Amino acid sequence: MTYTKTNTQAAAAAKAGMSLETAKKYVRNGGKMTEKKPRDYRTRADCFIDVWPDIEEMLGIDAGLQSQTLMQWLIDRDDEKYGWEQLRTLQRRVQRWRALKGPDQEIMFPQLHIPGKQSQSDWTHCNELCVKVDGQPFPHMLFHLMLPYSRWETAFISHSESFDNLTMGYMKAVAELGAVAKEHRTDNLTAAVNNHGVRHVFQERWAAFLDHYGVKPSMNNAGESHENGSVEKSHDLLKNALDQALRLRGSREFSSVVEYEKFIRRVLEQRNKRRKQRLAEEMKAMKALPERDWNDPKEVRPTVTSFSTISVDKVVYSVPSRLIGGELKALVYPEVVRVFFGDQLVQEMPRLARGSRKINYRHVVAHLLRKPGLCEVLDYVKRGWWFTHVCS
């Protein structure tokens, strides 16, 4: 209104930043803007008015039906009345139905990642990279481990989702990192989780493996892959980075697996350079590695008792009586115990939980037969008395 005092209406409108038509309305109303009333009528005929009840019924049965699918159904039904040029109108109608009458959507809450709290791992198939080794296609997977807070990651070539590959991948990853997070999350893979029955529980071997590192096992709920979403998203980003590096390289062929592994390491090093600052924050909150690897044996030097038994890691085992009084060397592996006299292997047995007992009757039965009152002794053996007496 100030500009109209010294300028034409067109010039005043331009200076005020409004169109000429809007300026004219503004002047006619004495300097007041009129509120635009919402339109309650259609500007063109509704082409879906006859079929919308059918479409609404179909959406009520299956809300996952897409607009393109419904459009194709309409065209198949009457191609003279309906065409693809009406798709955008149908999309707006379906979008409005979903907002007002559709099913509730799942709410995704933002995740708060705490430094050093968790690491995640999973396998991802890499066949789409079309890598060749020595002229032959190289189908493979990557065992991929990452830290959600800093996004630090590492990966190793793998060919199966076995327990051995899971433990080996984790050991190599934390050895490269130099520390372990307080918790490690996987999905419900059978190498880590017993999926039989309604309640999913961790495999004893997997729980024992992580216990060696002082790490708590964690898993996402079945069918909820987004709960392991950090590593799932990292799969796509890593494979895209590998694909781009392969394009830049100009060839997807490698002379050996070792050469391909070096290529993967270079890509990972480049990606991890940008994460050093946040990784430094995580390292302060993470736990130190144990003194030995999980699959390294622990050496124990037991002496054979007069009962022809040895105690190894708080588990009692029987040994041949000819070894009574001798000092043995026991190598305790994650799943087996190997007993040596000098450098000679004399016995191998499965590793048991602490407090257990493993008595081989062949070690003692010949001596029992020479004892007086054999019947009473055998009765005691049958009832477990001898085992309790020997092992107490």
PyMOL commands that set and color helices and strands:
alter all, ss='L'
color gray80, all
select helices_A, chain A and resi 3-5+9-16+20-28+52-61+67-77+84-101+127-129+163-177+204-213+225-249+257-273+276-285+321-323+361-363+365-369+374-383+385-391
alter helices_A, ss='H'
color red, helices_A
select strands_A, chain A and resi 118-125+132-133+136-137+141-146+153-158+183-186+193-194+201-202+216-219+253-254+298-300+309-312+315-318+329-332+336-341+344-350+357-358
alter strands_A, ss='S'
color yellow, strands_A
deselect
rebuild
show_as cartoon
